[in-house]
Amino acid sequence: MRFYNDKRGQSVTILLVFMVVVITVTSASVAMMLTNSLAGSTMQRGTLVLYASESGAENAIMRLLRNPNYAGETMTIDGINVVIGVNTPTTTLKVITSTATLNGIKRVLEVQLLNTDGIFGINSWKEIN
């Protein structure tokens, strides 16, 4: 009888160890899923902010075609704040800076327009930090 009682105690210990391992693996899996979900959401918001910045730059190009003295503006696109600035370093070059921000995510585009005899051409279109 005594030998039988000792084996029953070992099975409870093995069951407890198994439960600890299962709970640890499950907790790690849930933590990884939450981390991936948050990272995907941040990436999606960053893409939306980039698109808003591009929209701001395109808006500035359109306004410059209509009015060569356009100096920039602040606008909101789907809740994203976009600040557009236009600099004229030379008589033939205009530099558009479009900065979009949302919840700490910031994307900045710089577009250089070259004016050759009244015809604008895009010389450079790049994202800057």
PyMOL commands that place a pseudoatom at each C-alpha (Angstrom):
pseudoatom trace, name=CA, resn=MET, resi=1, chain=A, elem=C, hetatm=0, pos=[0.000, 0.000, 0.000]
pseudoatom trace, name=CA, resn=ARG, resi=2, chain=A, elem=C, hetatm=0, pos=[2.705, 2.436, 0.838]
pseudoatom trace, name=CA, resn=PHE, resi=3, chain=A, elem=C, hetatm=0, pos=[4.361, 2.068, -2.585]
pseudoatom trace, name=CA, resn=TYR, resi=4, chain=A, elem=C, hetatm=0, pos=[1.012, 2.828, -4.298]
pseudoatom trace, name=CA, resn=ASN, resi=5, chain=A, elem=C, hetatm=0, pos=[0.556, 6.100, -2.330]
pseudoatom trace, name=CA, resn=ASP, resi=6, chain=A, elem=C, hetatm=0, pos=[4.019, 7.373, -3.358]
pseudoatom trace, name=CA, resn=LYS, resi=7, chain=A, elem=C, hetatm=0, pos=[3.247, 6.931, -7.064]
pseudoatom trace, name=CA, resn=ARG, resi=8, chain=A, elem=C, hetatm=0, pos=[-0.009, 8.861, -6.744]
pseudoatom trace, name=CA, resn=GLY, resi=9, chain=A, elem=C, hetatm=0, pos=[1.883, 11.851, -5.311]
pseudoatom trace, name=CA, resn=GLN, resi=10, chain=A, elem=C, hetatm=0, pos=[4.284, 11.799, -8.251]
pseudoatom trace, name=CA, resn=SER, resi=11, chain=A, elem=C, hetatm=0, pos=[1.457, 12.002, -10.771]
pseudoatom trace, name=CA, resn=VAL, resi=12, chain=A, elem=C, hetatm=0, pos=[0.131, 15.185, -9.106]
pseudoatom trace, name=CA, resn=THR, resi=13, chain=A, elem=C, hetatm=0, pos=[3.621, 16.728, -9.293]
pseudoatom trace, name=CA, resn=ILE, resi=14, chain=A, elem=C, hetatm=0, pos=[3.942, 15.807, -12.974]
pseudoatom trace, name=CA, resn=LEU, resi=15, chain=A, elem=C, hetatm=0, pos=[0.474, 17.256, -13.640]
pseudoatom trace, name=CA, resn=LEU, resi=16, chain=A, elem=C, hetatm=0, pos=[1.460, 20.539, -11.941]
pseudoatom trace, name=CA, resn=VAL, resi=17, chain=A, elem=C, hetatm=0, pos=[4.679, 20.808, -13.963]
pseudoatom trace, name=CA, resn=PHE, resi=18, chain=A, elem=C, hetatm=0, pos=[2.744, 20.114, -17.168]
pseudoatom trace, name=CA, resn=MET, resi=19, chain=A, elem=C, hetatm=0, pos=[0.169, 22.815, -16.290]
pseudoatom trace, name=CA, resn=VAL, resi=20, chain=A, elem=C, hetatm=0, pos=[2.935, 25.386, -15.634]
pseudoatom trace, name=CA, resn=VAL, resi=21, chain=A, elem=C, hetatm=0, pos=[4.482, 24.621, -19.035]
pseudoatom trace, name=CA, resn=VAL, resi=22, chain=A, elem=C, hetatm=0, pos=[1.093, 24.935, -20.810]
pseudoatom trace, name=CA, resn=ILE, resi=23, chain=A, elem=C, hetatm=0, pos=[0.275, 28.229, -19.076]
pseudoatom trace, name=CA, resn=THR, resi=24, chain=A, elem=C, hetatm=0, pos=[3.722, 29.637, -19.923]
pseudoatom trace, name=CA, resn=VAL, resi=25, chain=A, elem=C, hetatm=0, pos=[3.461, 28.700, -23.614]
pseudoatom trace, name=CA, resn=THR, resi=26, chain=A, elem=C, hetatm=0, pos=[-0.092, 30.084, -23.835]
pseudoatom trace, name=CA, resn=SER, resi=27, chain=A, elem=C, hetatm=0, pos=[0.897, 33.364, -22.179]
pseudoatom trace, name=CA, resn=ALA, resi=28, chain=A, elem=C, hetatm=0, pos=[3.867, 33.786, -24.526]
pseudoatom trace, name=CA, resn=SER, resi=29, chain=A, elem=C, hetatm=0, pos=[1.652, 33.134, -27.553]
pseudoatom trace, name=CA, resn=VAL, resi=30, chain=A, elem=C, hetatm=0, pos=[-0.916, 35.726, -26.450]
pseudoatom trace, name=CA, resn=ALA, resi=31, chain=A, elem=C, hetatm=0, pos=[1.840, 38.289, -25.811]
pseudoatom trace, name=CA, resn=MET, resi=32, chain=A, elem=C, hetatm=0, pos=[3.280, 37.718, -29.299]
pseudoatom trace, name=CA, resn=MET, resi=33, chain=A, elem=C, hetatm=0, pos=[-0.155, 38.107, -30.906]
pseudoatom trace, name=CA, resn=LEU, resi=34, chain=A, elem=C, hetatm=0, pos=[-0.752, 41.406, -29.099]
pseudoatom trace, name=CA, resn=THR, resi=35, chain=A, elem=C, hetatm=0, pos=[2.684, 42.743, -30.062]
pseudoatom trace, name=CA, resn=ASN, resi=36, chain=A, elem=C, hetatm=0, pos=[2.179, 41.854, -33.732]
pseudoatom trace, name=CA, resn=SER, resi=37, chain=A, elem=C, hetatm=0, pos=[-1.280, 43.404, -33.733]
pseudoatom trace, name=CA, resn=LEU, resi=38, chain=A, elem=C, hetatm=0, pos=[0.007, 46.694, -32.293]
pseudoatom trace, name=CA, resn=ALA, resi=39, chain=A, elem=C, hetatm=0, pos=[2.932, 46.791, -34.739]
pseudoatom trace, name=CA, resn=GLY, resi=40, chain=A, elem=C, hetatm=0, pos=[0.595, 46.223, -37.687]
pseudoatom trace, name=CA, resn=SER, resi=41, chain=A, elem=C, hetatm=0, pos=[-1.700, 49.004, -36.513]
pseudoatom trace, name=CA, resn=THR, resi=42, chain=A, elem=C, hetatm=0, pos=[1.215, 51.450, -36.194]
pseudoatom trace, name=CA, resn=MET, resi=43, chain=A, elem=C, hetatm=0, pos=[2.478, 50.523, -39.643]
pseudoatom trace, name=CA, resn=GLN, resi=44, chain=A, elem=C, hetatm=0, pos=[-0.974, 51.091, -41.140]
pseudoatom trace, name=CA, resn=ARG, resi=45, chain=A, elem=C, hetatm=0, pos=[-1.233, 54.532, -39.508]
pseudoatom trace, name=CA, resn=GLY, resi=46, chain=A, elem=C, hetatm=0, pos=[2.243, 55.409, -40.795]
pseudoatom trace, name=CA, resn=THR, resi=47, chain=A, elem=C, hetatm=0, pos=[1.165, 54.520, -44.323]
pseudoatom trace, name=CA, resn=LEU, resi=48, chain=A, elem=C, hetatm=0, pos=[-1.969, 56.675, -44.005]
pseudoatom trace, name=CA, resn=VAL, resi=49, chain=A, elem=C, hetatm=0, pos=[0.146, 59.601, -42.769]
pseudoatom trace, name=CA, resn=LEU, resi=50, chain=A, elem=C, hetatm=0, pos=[2.492, 59.182, -45.747]
pseudoatom trace, name=CA, resn=TYR, resi=51, chain=A, elem=C, hetatm=0, pos=[-0.461, 59.223, -48.137]
pseudoatom trace, name=CA, resn=ALA, resi=52, chain=A, elem=C, hetatm=0, pos=[-1.760, 62.414, -46.485]
pseudoatom trace, name=CA, resn=SER, resi=53, chain=A, elem=C, hetatm=0, pos=[1.664, 64.017, -46.885]
pseudoatom trace, name=CA, resn=GLU, resi=54, chain=A, elem=C, hetatm=0, pos=[1.688, 63.065, -50.571]
pseudoatom trace, name=CA, resn=SER, resi=55, chain=A, elem=C, hetatm=0, pos=[-1.804, 64.541, -50.959]
pseudoatom trace, name=CA, resn=GLY, resi=56, chain=A, elem=C, hetatm=0, pos=[-0.557, 67.776, -49.426]
pseudoatom trace, name=CA, resn=ALA, resi=57, chain=A, elem=C, hetatm=0, pos=[2.350, 67.921, -51.882]
pseudoatom trace, name=CA, resn=GLU, resi=58, chain=A, elem=C, hetatm=0, pos=[0.032, 67.248, -54.827]
pseudoatom trace, name=CA, resn=ASN, resi=59, chain=A, elem=C, hetatm=0, pos=[-2.330, 69.958, -53.568]
pseudoatom trace, name=CA, resn=ALA, resi=60, chain=A, elem=C, hetatm=0, pos=[0.586, 72.404, -53.436]
pseudoatom trace, name=CA, resn=ILE, resi=61, chain=A, elem=C, hetatm=0, pos=[1.632, 71.542, -56.999]
pseudoatom trace, name=CA, resn=MET, resi=62, chain=A, elem=C, hetatm=0, pos=[-1.908, 72.130, -58.228]
pseudoatom trace, name=CA, resn=ARG, resi=63, chain=A, elem=C, hetatm=0, pos=[-2.115, 75.467, -56.407]
pseudoatom trace, name=CA, resn=LEU, resi=64, chain=A, elem=C, hetatm=0, pos=[1.290, 76.562, -57.731]
pseudoatom trace, name=CA, resn=LEU, resi=65, chain=A, elem=C, hetatm=0, pos=[0.136, 75.857, -61.268]
pseudoatom trace, name=CA, resn=ARG, resi=66, chain=A, elem=C, hetatm=0, pos=[-2.847, 78.137, -60.676]
pseudoatom trace, name=CA, resn=ASN, resi=67, chain=A, elem=C, hetatm=0, pos=[-1.000, 80.771, -58.636]
pseudoatom trace, name=CA, resn=PRO, resi=68, chain=A, elem=C, hetatm=0, pos=[2.823, 80.970, -58.817]
pseudoatom trace, name=CA, resn=ASN, resi=69, chain=A, elem=C, hetatm=0, pos=[2.816, 83.094, -55.611]
pseudoatom trace, name=CA, resn=TYR, resi=70, chain=A, elem=C, hetatm=0, pos=[1.238, 80.325, -53.482]
pseudoatom trace, name=CA, resn=ALA, resi=71, chain=A, elem=C, hetatm=0, pos=[3.125, 80.115, -50.162]
pseudoatom trace, name=CA, resn=GLY, resi=72, chain=A, elem=C, hetatm=0, pos=[1.540, 77.111, -48.426]
pseudoatom trace, name=CA, resn=GLU, resi=73, chain=A, elem=C, hetatm=0, pos=[-1.238, 76.317, -45.968]
pseudoatom trace, name=CA, resn=THR, resi=74, chain=A, elem=C, hetatm=0, pos=[-2.391, 74.034, -43.187]
pseudoatom trace, name=CA, resn=MET, resi=75, chain=A, elem=C, hetatm=0, pos=[-5.064, 71.483, -43.938]
pseudoatom trace, name=CA, resn=THR, resi=76, chain=A, elem=C, hetatm=0, pos=[-6.690, 68.387, -42.441]
pseudoatom trace, name=CA, resn=ILE, resi=77, chain=A, elem=C, hetatm=0, pos=[-7.091, 65.188, -44.441]
pseudoatom trace, name=CA, resn=ASP, resi=78, chain=A, elem=C, hetatm=0, pos=[-9.156, 62.462, -42.709]
pseudoatom trace, name=CA, resn=GLY, resi=79, chain=A, elem=C, hetatm=0, pos=[-8.112, 63.764, -39.294]
pseudoatom trace, name=CA, resn=ILE, resi=80, chain=A, elem=C, hetatm=0, pos=[-4.430, 63.999, -40.243]
pseudoatom trace, name=CA, resn=ASN, resi=81, chain=A, elem=C, hetatm=0, pos=[-2.872, 67.454, -39.862]
pseudoatom trace, name=CA, resn=VAL, resi=82, chain=A, elem=C, hetatm=0, pos=[-0.890, 68.473, -42.968]
pseudoatom trace, name=CA, resn=VAL, resi=83, chain=A, elem=C, hetatm=0, pos=[1.324, 71.575, -43.068]
pseudoatom trace, name=CA, resn=ILE, resi=84, chain=A, elem=C, hetatm=0, pos=[2.471, 72.693, -46.517]
pseudoatom trace, name=CA, resn=GLY, resi=85, chain=A, elem=C, hetatm=0, pos=[5.285, 75.176, -47.064]
pseudoatom trace, name=CA, resn=VAL, resi=86, chain=A, elem=C, hetatm=0, pos=[6.687, 76.544, -50.315]
pseudoatom trace, name=CA, resn=ASN, resi=87, chain=A, elem=C, hetatm=0, pos=[10.179, 78.050, -50.565]
pseudoatom trace, name=CA, resn=THR, resi=88, chain=A, elem=C, hetatm=0, pos=[11.711, 79.732, -53.599]
pseudoatom trace, name=CA, resn=PRO, resi=89, chain=A, elem=C, hetatm=0, pos=[15.512, 79.478, -53.317]
pseudoatom trace, name=CA, resn=THR, resi=90, chain=A, elem=C, hetatm=0, pos=[16.022, 80.614, -56.933]
pseudoatom trace, name=CA, resn=THR, resi=91, chain=A, elem=C, hetatm=0, pos=[13.799, 82.142, -59.597]
pseudoatom trace, name=CA, resn=THR, resi=92, chain=A, elem=C, hetatm=0, pos=[13.474, 78.785, -61.387]
pseudoatom trace, name=CA, resn=LEU, resi=93, chain=A, elem=C, hetatm=0, pos=[13.214, 76.459, -58.379]
pseudoatom trace, name=CA, resn=LYS, resi=94, chain=A, elem=C, hetatm=0, pos=[10.368, 75.985, -55.889]
pseudoatom trace, name=CA, resn=VAL, resi=95, chain=A, elem=C, hetatm=0, pos=[10.677, 73.580, -52.949]
pseudoatom trace, name=CA, resn=ILE, resi=96, chain=A, elem=C, hetatm=0, pos=[7.471, 72.198, -51.424]
pseudoatom trace, name=CA, resn=THR, resi=97, chain=A, elem=C, hetatm=0, pos=[7.624, 70.686, -47.945]
pseudoatom trace, name=CA, resn=SER, resi=98, chain=A, elem=C, hetatm=0, pos=[4.564, 68.691, -46.877]
pseudoatom trace, name=CA, resn=THR, resi=99, chain=A, elem=C, hetatm=0, pos=[4.525, 67.533, -43.244]
pseudoatom trace, name=CA, resn=ALA, resi=100, chain=A, elem=C, hetatm=0, pos=[1.741, 65.217, -42.034]
pseudoatom trace, name=CA, resn=THR, resi=101, chain=A, elem=C, hetatm=0, pos=[1.295, 64.191, -38.385]
pseudoatom trace, name=CA, resn=LEU, resi=102, chain=A, elem=C, hetatm=0, pos=[-1.098, 61.911, -36.512]
pseudoatom trace, name=CA, resn=ASN, resi=103, chain=A, elem=C, hetatm=0, pos=[-0.713, 60.658, -32.927]
pseudoatom trace, name=CA, resn=GLY, resi=104, chain=A, elem=C, hetatm=0, pos=[3.057, 61.106, -32.860]
pseudoatom trace, name=CA, resn=ILE, resi=105, chain=A, elem=C, hetatm=0, pos=[3.609, 59.672, -36.342]
pseudoatom trace, name=CA, resn=LYS, resi=106, chain=A, elem=C, hetatm=0, pos=[5.231, 62.226, -38.651]
pseudoatom trace, name=CA, resn=ARG, resi=107, chain=A, elem=C, hetatm=0, pos=[6.083, 61.938, -42.350]
pseudoatom trace, name=CA, resn=VAL, resi=108, chain=A, elem=C, hetatm=0, pos=[7.734, 64.738, -44.337]
pseudoatom trace, name=CA, resn=LEU, resi=109, chain=A, elem=C, hetatm=0, pos=[7.935, 64.995, -48.123]
pseudoatom trace, name=CA, resn=GLU, resi=110, chain=A, elem=C, hetatm=0, pos=[10.074, 67.396, -50.100]
pseudoatom trace, name=CA, resn=VAL, resi=111, chain=A, elem=C, hetatm=0, pos=[9.218, 68.112, -53.732]
pseudoatom trace, name=CA, resn=GLN, resi=112, chain=A, elem=C, hetatm=0, pos=[11.387, 70.285, -55.961]
pseudoatom trace, name=CA, resn=LEU, resi=113, chain=A, elem=C, hetatm=0, pos=[9.693, 71.950, -58.916]
pseudoatom trace, name=CA, resn=LEU, resi=114, chain=A, elem=C, hetatm=0, pos=[11.717, 73.431, -61.743]
pseudoatom trace, name=CA, resn=ASN, resi=115, chain=A, elem=C, hetatm=0, pos=[10.172, 76.328, -63.641]
pseudoatom trace, name=CA, resn=THR, resi=116, chain=A, elem=C, hetatm=0, pos=[11.433, 76.501, -67.203]
pseudoatom trace, name=CA, resn=ASP, resi=117, chain=A, elem=C, hetatm=0, pos=[9.777, 79.270, -69.228]
pseudoatom trace, name=CA, resn=GLY, resi=118, chain=A, elem=C, hetatm=0, pos=[6.528, 78.987, -67.256]
pseudoatom trace, name=CA, resn=ILE, resi=119, chain=A, elem=C, hetatm=0, pos=[6.423, 75.172, -67.407]
pseudoatom trace, name=CA, resn=PHE, resi=120, chain=A, elem=C, hetatm=0, pos=[6.757, 73.347, -64.081]
pseudoatom trace, name=CA, resn=GLY, resi=121, chain=A, elem=C, hetatm=0, pos=[8.485, 69.987, -63.937]
pseudoatom trace, name=CA, resn=ILE, resi=122, chain=A, elem=C, hetatm=0, pos=[9.113, 67.800, -60.917]
pseudoatom trace, name=CA, resn=ASN, resi=123, chain=A, elem=C, hetatm=0, pos=[12.833, 67.687, -60.334]
pseudoatom trace, name=CA, resn=SER, resi=124, chain=A, elem=C, hetatm=0, pos=[12.799, 65.651, -57.091]
pseudoatom trace, name=CA, resn=TRP, resi=125, chain=A, elem=C, hetatm=0, pos=[10.204, 63.880, -54.903]
pseudoatom trace, name=CA, resn=LYS, resi=126, chain=A, elem=C, hetatm=0, pos=[11.542, 62.338, -51.706]
pseudoatom trace, name=CA, resn=GLU, resi=127, chain=A, elem=C, hetatm=0, pos=[10.702, 61.628, -48.091]
pseudoatom trace, name=CA, resn=ILE, resi=128, chain=A, elem=C, hetatm=0, pos=[12.945, 63.361, -45.586]
pseudoatom trace, name=CA, resn=ASN, resi=129, chain=A, elem=C, hetatm=0, pos=[13.331, 62.942, -41.824]
for i in range(1, 129): cmd.bond("trace and resi %d" % i, "trace and resi %d" % (i + 1))
show_as sticks, trace
zoom trace
